[in-house]
Amino acid sequence: MGNGLVNVRDQKFLLFEQMGIDKLFKSRKYGEYTLDDAAMMLGEAEKLAVNVMVPTYAEGDREGCTFADGKVKTPACYHEAYAKICEAGWNCAARDPEVGGQGMPLLLFSACAELFNAANFSLMMYPGLTCGAAALIEKFGSEEQKKKYMSKMYAGEYGGTMCLTEPGAGSDVGALRTKAVKQGDGTYKITGTKMFISSGDHDLCSNNIHAVLARIEGDPAGTDGISIFIVPKIRVNDDGSLGSGNDVLTGNIEHKMGIKGSATCTLNFGENDDCVGELLGRERQGMAIMFHMMNEARLEVGMQGLGHASAAFEHARDYARERIQSRAIWDMTNPEARAVPIIEHPDVRRSLLWMKSYVEGIRALNYYVAFAFDRAEIAEDEVEKKKWRGILELLTPVCKAFSSDKGVEICSLAIDIYGGYGYCSEYPVEQYLRDVKIACIYEGTNAIQALDLVGRKLTRDRGQALKNLFAEIGSTAARAA
């Protein structure tokens, strides 16, 4: 019997047969891993997803997040689950061991992450965003910033966010009004309001470290004038202890259609002119730095679409096997014939086959994109590295948009298979649909992904990435012939 989330046999087929993850284990970077390790880790991820995370899914949706007296509380059931995720190192498993990770190939971690996102992706948003923000500090931060913030973020002690959106600046990021004023000690006073900030405030961690886009006073308008700042909710002393508040105040939380266990906040920076930020990287480098986190987040969103699509299909198929209703089409005129499981009715079977096909397709797409990342990581020459990075960048908007669009369609079709029961909260498929819809919207709407693909990715280097992708497709087809 399956786990109700993901077809693990198909996962193993992709990892061990189609992608050939053993190729990665022959490299210096991933050489300590074996096929047995990969199978064991996938099994441990399945146990955590089924035994720890699934029980929080409906309960977290019912309880949701609450906001009172300036403080945000997450669902009570999230606390133990979050602690177990971090204790096992799943919050940063794909990061290097030198910074607290497990050095796991992204391909393997993606298979584990599919299970986690199928179980409860609103819970997974907390460690996911934290890991992304910590990675920015790892790549662009000073040694002092890494010591002060990064280590505790990777450990799950501190949370992390990405603060772009403002009331008047959504997709048009260049219209932002958050301001940074340089101080004599090299820090900056930050003033402004950010909205729709996922994990913007919560009680799962002792501190929250915000990556905030702002314009330094006097810098030019538009995206070229944007810088990025590290802004902690609570100031961190030189010895690593927590100091005073940093004038980062939560204005409210959104009351949403789905992902109710994820705190989506409006944050006010510097209402009392006492919010201090540290420049990350160089001045006016904000958009370039933020896109490192944004592209990673878009891959995570693709995994959210895949995870819920997979779970919706698994539940719909199992329900169709059990639900007895009407005679088979070839016995419709036979009054003595018995009613059959609805999976035997042609339209239900067609719907399930359509769902299965797309679930397996978007799973293969997501895993291939992760594989491209790993191939770039292990490449021993710049030509090979550039090739795989190009394929990764080309497919990132496709992965985000296609996975989330199909995720919505698959979850909607799952409700149809359940009939009236699917519309009721006693079954999980209505929540799958409510939750997965956001994946089409945040981290750049899917229309923005289309613009990114056509306007940037396809034409870059005279279409070399697309040519390389076609060459890989041709090579695979030739081997299969």
Secondary structure, DSSP 8 states (H G I E B T S, - for coil): ---SS--HHHHHIIIIIIS-THHHHTSSSSTT--HHHHHHHHHHHHHHIIIIIHHHHHHHHHH--EEETTEEE--HHHHHHHHHHHHTTGGGTTS-GGGT-----HHHHHHHHHHHHHHHHHHHHHHHHHHHHHHHHHHHS-HHHIIIIIHHHHTTSEEEEEE--BTTBSS-GGG---EEEE-TTS-EEEEEEEEEEETSS-SSSSEEEEEEEEEETT--SSGGGEEEEEEESEEE-TTS-EEEE-SEEEEEE---SS-TTS-EEEEEE-TTS--EEEE-SSTT-HHHHHHHHHHHHHHHHHHHHHHHHHHHHHHHHHHHHH-EEEE-GGGTT-TT--EEEGGGSHHHHHHHHHHHHHHHHHHHHHHHHHHHHHHHHH-SSHHHHHHHHHHHHHHHHHHHHHHHHHHHHHHHHHHHHHGGGGGSTTSTHHHHHHHHGGGGTSSS-HHHHHHHIIIIITTGGGGHHHHHHHHHHHHHHHHH-
